[in-house]
Amino acid sequence: MRRAEPVAGLGGLVTIVGVLIAGVGVTGVLLILLGLLALAVPVMTLVTSGPAKSIGTAVLAGALGWIGIVLALIRVLDDASTGNWLVLAGAVLAWVGSWLSMRDESTPGAVAPDIPRRPAPT
């Protein structure tokens, strides 16, 4: 697992919990969906064997994460309750975690191919 993927998952979890604390509305449903997408970033790495699906999930979460930040900011400006501040913190954490996981080019769990060694030419 890449180092930033748990950060994205934690951000998604905090976003979902914050929405459930503050109350679910139209923006709350969208924020829960974006939180589930951020939560899928580390889950896809654990479930799949290659890097393609986990990177694809991180790309989607990174590309759509700013929408969650804007929606959470609107919720905070409308009602500055503790739950809405949690939603904003979780949305920022999810976006940063998914963005940083795309930046990490390591492929944990990948096996190096078995290449036979040839003797040096004489």
N, C-alpha and C positions, 0 to 999 in steps of 0.2 A: 504494500500500500504506500502511495506517495505521502510525503509528510503533511501536505495541506489538505488532503482528502478528509481526514477526521474533523478538521476545522469547518469545512463545508457542511458535513453531516451534522455537527453540533449547531451550526447556524440555522440549518433547516429545522432541527428539533426545537430550538429556542423560538423560532418564528411561529411554529405550530402551537407551542404551549402558550406563547404570548397572545395569539389570536383567540385561543380557547379561554384565556383569562379575561381578555378585554371584551369579548363578545364577537360572535360571527355575524357578519353582514355580507354585502356583495363583495366588498374589498377583502373581507376576511376569507371568503371562499377562494379568491384568486391567490391570496397570500398563503393559504394552506397548500394549494397546488404547487406554488413555487417552492414552498418549504419541503414538500415531498420530492420535488425534483432535486433540490440540494441534498436531501437525505439519500437520494439514489446514487450520488457520486461515490461515496465509499462502498455502498452495497454492491454496485456493479463491479467494482474492482475485486471484491471478495468472491463474487459469484462466477464471474467469467474468467477464462484462462488467458486471453490475449488482451492487449492494451486498447484495441479499437473501440469497444463498447464503453469502456470507462472514460476514455478521452472524449468520445461523442457525448456522453452524459455531462461531462465537465464543460464542454463547449456550449451545450444548451443552457446549463445552469449559469454559466458566465455571461452568455449573451442576453438572457432574460432576467438576470439578477437585478439589473438597474430598475426594472419595472417594479420589482418588490420593494426596493428602497424608496421609490417615488410614492408608491401606495402607502407604505408604512409612514413616510413623512407626512402625507396628507392626514393619516389617522392621528398622528401626534399633534399636528396643528389644530385638528378638530377637537380632540379630547386628549389631554396630556396625562392620562392615567398610567399606572405602572405597567399594565399589560401592553399598552401601545408602545411604551418605551422599550419593552422587551422585544416586541415585534420589529422595531427599527434596528435594535442591536443585532437581532438574529438575522435580519435581511442583509445588513452590512457584512456580518460575519460569513454568511453563506456565499455572498458574492465574492468576497475577498478569498475565501477558501477555494472556491471553484476556479477562480482566476489564477491563483497561485498553483493549483494542481495541474493546470494546463501548461504552466511555465516549466514545471519539473519534467525533464525528459527521460527520467529513469523508467524502466519497465520491470517492476518487482515481480518475481515469480517466473520471469521468462528464462528459458533454458537456452544456453548457447548451443549452436549447431555443432554436431560432431564432424569435424573436417579432418580427413587423414593427412598426416604429415608426409611430405615427399622429401627425398634426399636432395641435397644441394647439387646443382649441375656441376660436372667436372670439366 
